[in-house]
Amino acid sequence: MSAGTYTPAPGAAPLGRMIFSQAAFETKMLLRNGEQLLLTVIIPSLLLVLFSTVDIVDTGEGRAVDFLAPGVLALAVMSTAFTGQAIATGFERRYGVLKRLGASPIPRWALMTAKTLSVLVTEILQVVLLTVIAFALGWSPQGGPLAVLLLLVLGTAAFSGLGLLMAGTLKAEVTLAAANLVFLLLLVGGGVIVPLDRFPDGVASVLELLPISALSDGLRDVLGHGAGMPWGNLGILALWAVLGLGAAARTFRWE
């Protein structure tokens, strides 16, 4: 044993390790939070089972699960990337957690990267669970996986930008109320459960431009009708992602 075996080695850990450790911590905190689990896992699962088995909403021709499954997958992305992230980040900013993390060796951009990785891990678990439930209900998806992956990635970016924009500019209590209100409004008016053609033409034309509508309709076209690359929906999501992330980067307050 040499004299330097137990010599301390001061200094920050490698950047990759810091990001991985912070992402793992963020994911564990999310999965241990009962309210977040209710929002991100239980509510989408219950909506999928309830509206697929009980004739409450007219989803058009075909089986209800074929219409609902893509919409609920979009809802799961929104619940995690937007609602859950906005609320959690808003209260972290209020309690000074972000300020302290910002003063730690991990760069602020790396902290945001870790949060994004945590969101992606949670979404993977959501997609797997909801897909298993949908298969049990008789869902038979079509379409290519690349289109689905692009929709989910751009949807995550769009909702993450909007969530961080809200969390970084509003008070935590306002973020809590606003994020839940937006969640409910988009659940009803975003084509998740109620088809957009049930709304008046003028209203439907506006609702189609929302990120939740673009994501749910894109997933429905690909998984339900075997469509190719939904460029229109991808373009809407990309625009929301650029606007949301750009605005969040310029206006986010760490304390």
N, C-alpha and C positions, 0 to 999 in steps of 0.2 A: 504494500500500500504506500503510495507516494504521499508526500506532504501536502500536495495540492488536491487530493481526492475530494475533500469536503470544502474546498475553497469556494465561497459564494461567487456566482457569476451574474452580477447586476446587469440590468438592461431589459428591454422589452422582449417579449417572445416574438418569434417570427410572425409576420403579418397574417399569413394563411392560418396559422394556429389560433391567433386572436379572433379572426372572423369566424372560424369553425366553433370555437368555444362559446363565443357570444351568441351565435345562431342556435347552438344546442341549448344554451340557457334560456333564450327567448322561447324556443319551442316547448321546453319543459314548463315554463311559467304559463304558457297558453293552455297546454293540455291539463294543467292542474287547476285552472280557473273554471269553476262551475258555470258562471254566467257566460263566459266565452264559449264553452262547450255547448251550452244551450243554443246559442246563436249560430254557431258554425256547424254543428253536427246534428243536434236533436231536432231543431225546427225544420231544416231541409228534409231530413229523413221522414219526419211525421207528415209533412206536406206531400211528399212523394207517395207515401203509402195511403194517406187519407183520400186524396183526390184521384188516385188511380183505382181505388176500390169502391168509392162511393160516388154516385153520379150527382155531383153538386154543381160543377161548372161544365158547360158545353164546350168541349175542346175540338169539335168538328168531327170529320170522318176518321175512322180508324180507332185503334185502342187508345184510351186516355194516357197510358203509360208512355206510348211512343211520342206524344206531344209533351208530356210533363217532364220526362227524364232529362232532356237537354236543358229545359228551362230551370230545373232544380240544380243542375250542375252549374249553370251560370249564377244562380242565386248563392250557391256555396262559395264560388269565387268572390262574389261581392261581399258576402258576410265576413270573410276572412281578410281579404285585401283592403276593403274599405271600412266597413263598420267596426270590426274587431280591432284593426290596426289603428284607426282614428281614435277610438276610445282609450285603448291602452297607451298609445303614445301621448295623448293629451294629458292623461293623469301622470305619466312619467315626467312630463314637462312641468306640471304644476308642483309636484313633490320634489323637484330638483334632481331627479334621477338622471335626466339627460344632461344637465349641467355638469354633474359629477363625472358621468361617462365621457363627456366632451373634454374633460381635463385629464383623462386617463391616457395611457400610451396608444390606445386604439384610435386611429383617425376617425373623424366624424363621417366621412364617406364610407369607411369600412363598417362603422356602426350601422349605417343605413343599409349597407349590403347584407349584414348579418340579419337585420330585421326582414329584409326581402327573402333571404334564404329560409328563414323561419316560416314566412307566409307560404312559400312554395312547398315546404315539407308538409305543412298542415293541409294544403290543398290536395296534395297527392293522397293523403289519408282520406280526405273527404271524397275525392273522386272514386277511390277504390271502394269505400263503403257504399256510396250511393249507386255505383254500378252494380255491385253485388245485389243490393236491394231491388234495383230495377230489373235485373235478370230474373230474380225470384218472382217478380210480378209479370213476367212474360215479355220483357223488352227485347227487341231484336235489332240492334243498331246496324247501320250501314256506313258507307263512306270511308275515306282514307284517314289514317292516324295523323299524317302531317298537317292537314287542314285543322283538325281538332287541336293539335298541339299549338299551332300558331294562334288560334283563337283564344285558347286558355292563357298563353303567355302574354299576348297583347291585352287581354281582358284584365289580367293581374296587374300589368303595368299601368293601365288606365285607372283602375280603382285604387291602386296604391298611391298614385299621384294625387288623386282627389282626397284620399284619407289623410295623407301627410299634409296636404294643403290646409285641411280643416284643423288638424291637430296642432299645426305649427302657428296658427294665427288666432284661433278662438280660445276662450277659457275652457277648462276641462268640463265644467258643468254644461256649458253651451254645446260643446262637442258631443257630449253624451246624449243630450236631447236631440240635437240636429242629426247625428248619425243614425239614431234609431228611427227618427221620423222619415229620413230619406230612405232607409231600408224598407219601411212599411209602404211608402208611396211607390217605390220602384217594384216592390213585390206585386202590387196591384196593377200598376200601369206600365210595367216593363215587359209584358209578354211572357212572363214566367208561368203564370197559371191561367190568366185570361188572355185569349188570342187578341192581337192588336186589331184585327178586323171587326171586333165587337164594338170598337170605339168609333165615333164619327170620323169621317175622312180627314178633316182638318186636324183633329186631335191626334189621330193615328200617324199622320205624316210627321208631326213633331215628335211623338213618342219613339218613332223609328230611329231618330237621331241620338237617343240616349245610349250610353254604353251598355247597360243591361239588356236593352232591346237588341242591339247589334250582336252581342254575345249570344243571347238565347236564340235569336233567329238564325244566326250563323251555325250554331251547333245543331239546331233543328233541321236546317237544310242539308247539312252534311250527314248527320247520324240518322235522320228520319227519312230523307229522300235520296240519299246517296249522291248529293251534288258534289261538284268539284270544288276548287278553291273559291271561297266566298269573298272575292276581292272587295266588294262594296262594304261588307261588314268589317273586314279587316282594316279598311281605310278609315272607317269611323272610329274604331278602337285605337288605331295608331294616332289619329288626331287628338283624341281625348288623352292618350298617354303623353304626347308631347306637351299639350297645354297644361295638364295637371302636374306632371313632374317638373316642367319648367317653372310654373308658378310656385310650386312648393320649394324649389331650390332657391328662388329669389326672396321668398317671404318668410321662410321657416325661422321661428325664434326658438332658441334653445333654453330660454329661461323666462 
